């Protein structure tokens, strides 16, 4: 498991993909992203950039589209 939980989760958007690629290179398969953006959640744009760096845009969009399935308000 890899964690970004001190100040990196508030880093510039160009830094986050490099953190993601470094984690992938060393074999991290579970990623924890901290919540410095708003208490309780991380910056969605940085999380998106991290995901695209690891999985690519097509797979990230596919997972985002599937994430709403089964949700009932």
WOGI-V378297 format. One record per helix or strand of 3 or more residues. SS is the DSSP state (A for helix, B for strand). FROM is the first residue (numbers start at 1). TO is the last residue. If there is no record, write none. Layout:
# WOGI-V378297
<<SS | FROM | TO> <SS | FROM | TO>>
This chain:
# WOGI-V378297
<<B | 2 | 4> <A | 8 | 10> <A | 13 | 25> <B | 31 | 33> <A | 44 | 55> <A | 57 | 66>>
